[in-house]
Amino acid sequence: MEHISAERLAEIGMEEYKKIESKIADGSLTVKDRRDIPLQVMPTGEPHVRARQMSEVALGYTKEQAIVEANRCLQCKNQPCVSGCPVNVHIPEFIAHVAKGDFKAAVDEIKMTNLLPAICGRVCPQEKQCQGMCTVGKMYKSAEKAVSIGRLERFVADYERENNLTTTPKVAASTGKKVAVIGSGPAGLTVAADCRRAGHDVTVFEAFHKAGGVMVYGIPEFRLPKDIVAKEVENLKNMGVKFEMNFLVGRTSSVQQILSEKGFDAAFVGTGAGLPKFFGIPGENYIGVFSANEYLTRANLMKAYEKGKADTPFYEAETVVVCGGGNVAMDAARMALRLGAEKVYVVYRRTRTEMPARKEEVDHAEEEGVEFRFLENPVEILGNAEDGRVNGIRALSYELGEPDASGRRKPVEIKGSEHDIPCDAVIVALGNNSNPLIPRTTPEISVDNKGHITVDENQATSMTKVWAGGDIVLGAATVILAMGEGRKAAASINEYLAK
């Protein structure tokens, strides 16, 4: 699709706003009027310019675009979008406020159930959740044409922050009880907020030097600016939540010690899925082969792109091959361009249709110049024996067979199709396993055969006083699913501590 400038999209939004302005004012917009309002396209930076910049790609709606988009909502009585949201945001209510131009009321409505709207509005897969259930989307037979719930959520959260309207959530009177939150990712921050609101003394223990978990080390700046995450953490500090950084539970102290020696009454484990998966093929130990985790952490958390200033270097490469088809693979491929690669390939053993990555992320990657090599997969990583550096991959070609257990058509190898792809860096983005440290050092906590902590319907583990949620339970999932688990866990912790 041809790129449309932010300025032109703003003009289009203003034109549409003027068409319906009087009807918004007198409340006379009919269902037919709402159906005739065109979807407001999210403005983005010019592809070939942004591909070399770390600044955010999506630029956000103007006020007029937001109001126009909100008035596409049919305000369904059965509210199917709410059932699609893991934290049950009051979606029709917040959109109704946006439709009238009352943006502060809209963000206040969201924050009744979700304290991280600026983050969720940017990175949640709305097309598979709230927008996937939207009546407007079903009318057009496409979640991509549903009411843009995530974009509106982002808009009102940004409006609040940029206009200094953020208020600190109210905290109940002190209960004298102490809650330890292990990990400061989306699940941990959600638990910290909900337990603190209930009046408990909350301390978050984080292994890294910055809070935010995957939101700071995994998701790139061009998708989620880090100052937004920092401001959300600051809001928790203003509520009275304490943070202990560079504290690796399982090494610095065990879960048992936190409960006994440090005197905490309950603990929540939200340490995520930080153990990268590899192919197990020859050559994965060559210099220049990275897990997507390491590659993105060096760039996102440690700012390797700041040459001469960063504490960690990045690996300079002209041609990069990224293996995988999820959002992390898209992040790694797009980051490689921003770190100076001239050519970036994404190698994926199925087709575009089967890719688990968000369509928007795939489209953005392609616009920026990433090349997709579908129906291919590496069987060996090639390297120079003299210096130990990668210089290519050997891949097989595939064709699609019958659907497998995931419902996607299974890739079937084509015999004799081996071929080489020259490159000087390989990034493996096959997903992650759950962080194994706490289960290994805390035998009282049961795990399944994949290393995920097992919990009951209230997120309670097999160990007394300990709850868990997010990727350590689910495996690699989404920010909003982790937050949903955090909300359940916090409710259970608060109930337990009230006894």
Stockholm file with secondary structure:
# STOCKHOLM 1.0

chainA/1-499         MEHISAERLAEIGMEEYKKIESKIADGSLTVKDRRDIPLQVMPTGEPHVRARQMSEVALGYTKEQAIVEANRCLQCKNQPCVSGCPVNVHIPEFIAHVAKGDFKAAVDEIKMTNLLPAICGRVCPQEKQCQGMCTVGKMYKSAEKAVSIGRLERFVADYERENNLTTTPKVAASTGKKVAVIGSGPAGLTVAADCRRAGHDVTVFEAFHKAGGVMVYGIPEFRLPKDIVAKEVENLKNMGVKFEMNFLVGRTSSVQQILSEKGFDAAFVGTGAGLPKFFGIPGENYIGVFSANEYLTRANLMKAYEKGKADTPFYEAETVVVCGGGNVAMDAARMALRLGAEKVYVVYRRTRTEMPARKEEVDHAEEEGVEFRFLENPVEILGNAEDGRVNGIRALSYELGEPDASGRRKPVEIKGSEHDIPCDAVIVALGNNSNPLIPRTTPEISVDNKGHITVDENQATSMTKVWAGGDIVLGAATVILAMGEGRKAAASINEYLAK
#=GR chainA/1-499 SS CCCCCHHHHHHHHHHHHHHHHHHHHHTCCCHHHHHHSCCCCCCBCCHHHHTTCCSCSBCCCCHHHHHHHHTTCCCCTTCHHHHTSTTCCCHHHHHHHHHTTCHHHHHHHHTTTCSCHHHHHHHSCGGGTTGGGCHHHHHTTCGGGSCCHHHHHHHHHHHHHHTTCCCCCCCCCCCSCEEEEECCSHHHHHHHHHHHHTTCEEEEECSSSSSCTHHHHTSCTTTSCHHHHHHHHHHHHHHTCEEECSCCBTTTBCHHHHHHTSCCSEEEECCCCCEECCCCCTTTTSBTEEEHHHHHHHHHTSCTTSTTTCSSCCCCCSEEEEECCSHHHHHHHHHHHHTTCSEEEEEESSCGGGCCSCHHHHHHHHHHTCEEEESEEEEEEEECTTTCBEEEEEEEEEEEEEECTTSSEEEEECTTCCEEEECSEEEECSCEECCCHHHHHCTTSCBCTTSCBCCCTTSBCSSTTEEECTHHHHSSCCHHHHHHHHHHHHHHHHHHHTC
#=GC SS_cons         CCCCCHHHHHHHHHHHHHHHHHHHHHTCCCHHHHHHSCCCCCCBCCHHHHTTCCSCSBCCCCHHHHHHHHTTCCCCTTCHHHHTSTTCCCHHHHHHHHHTTCHHHHHHHHTTTCSCHHHHHHHSCGGGTTGGGCHHHHHTTCGGGSCCHHHHHHHHHHHHHHTTCCCCCCCCCCCSCEEEEECCSHHHHHHHHHHHHTTCEEEEECSSSSSCTHHHHTSCTTTSCHHHHHHHHHHHHHHTCEEECSCCBTTTBCHHHHHHTSCCSEEEECCCCCEECCCCCTTTTSBTEEEHHHHHHHHHTSCTTSTTTCSSCCCCCSEEEEECCSHHHHHHHHHHHHTTCSEEEEEESSCGGGCCSCHHHHHHHHHHTCEEEESEEEEEEEECTTTCBEEEEEEEEEEEEEECTTSSEEEEECTTCCEEEECSEEEECSCEECCCHHHHHCTTSCBCTTSCBCCCTTSBCSSTTEEECTHHHHSSCCHHHHHHHHHHHHHHHHHHHTC
//
